[in-house]
Amino acid sequence: MDSFNLPLYTPCKEEVAEIIVREGSFKINNLQVFVIDSNPLSRDEQLCNKDSSFSFYTKIGENIANAVRAGLETILSIRV
């Protein structure tokens, strides 16, 4: 697990649409983007807490990693 590295590239909505149109096999009826809020503080806490310490950014990283894990864990898990 410590040596696992999965580089991810997340294209913007316009880039995805351009590639689909250019390829030509599909027609886009609806294209939705889901935003992951990685901020560990609520909006009210942000106004009261101006702490920009390392632990704040570490928590943001943990939130992003957990979101990616939630989406990819079942794809990558190996069934024995």
C-alpha positions in Angstrom: 0.0 0.0 0.0 2.9 2.4 0.7 4.3 2.0 -2.8 1.0 2.3 -4.6 0.8 5.3 -6.9 -2.2 6.0 -9.2 -1.7 9.3 -11.0 -5.1 10.8 -11.8 -5.9 13.5 -14.4 -9.3 15.1 -14.0 -10.2 17.0 -17.1 -12.6 19.9 -17.1 -16.2 19.6 -18.4 -15.3 21.4 -21.7 -12.4 19.1 -22.4 -14.6 16.0 -21.9 -17.3 17.4 -24.2 -14.7 18.3 -26.9 -13.2 14.8 -26.8 -16.7 13.1 -27.1 -17.8 15.4 -29.9 -14.5 14.9 -31.8 -14.7 11.1 -31.5 -18.1 11.1 -33.0 -19.7 7.9 -31.6 -21.8 9.6 -29.0 -24.1 12.6 -28.6 -24.1 14.5 -25.3 -27.7 14.9 -24.0 -26.7 16.0 -20.5 -23.2 16.4 -18.9 -23.0 16.9 -15.1 -20.0 17.7 -13.0 -19.9 16.7 -9.3 -17.8 18.9 -7.1 -16.1 17.4 -4.1 -15.9 19.9 -1.2 -12.6 19.0 0.4 -12.7 21.8 2.9 -12.7 20.4 6.5 -14.4 23.5 7.9 -17.9 24.6 7.5 -18.5 28.2 6.1 -19.2 29.5 9.6 -16.0 28.0 11.0 -14.0 29.5 8.2 -15.1 33.0 9.3 -14.1 32.4 12.9 -11.0 30.3 12.4 -8.2 31.9 10.3 -5.8 29.0 11.1 -3.6 28.1 8.1 -1.6 25.5 9.9 -0.2 22.4 8.4 -2.9 20.2 10.1 -5.6 22.1 8.1 -4.0 21.3 4.8 -3.3 17.7 5.9 -7.1 17.4 6.6 -7.9 18.7 3.1 -5.6 16.1 1.6 -7.2 13.3 3.7 -10.6 14.4 2.5 -9.6 14.3 -1.1 -7.8 10.9 -0.7 -11.0 9.5 1.0 -13.2 10.7 -1.9 -10.9 9.1 -4.5 -10.7 5.9 -2.4 -14.5 5.8 -2.2 -14.8 6.0 -6.0 -11.9 3.6 -6.9 -11.7 1.1 -4.1 -14.2 -1.4 -5.5 -12.6 -1.1 -9.0 -9.1 -1.8 -7.6 -9.9 -4.4 -5.0 -8.8 -7.9 -5.6 -11.3 -10.7 -4.8 -9.7 -13.8 -3.4 
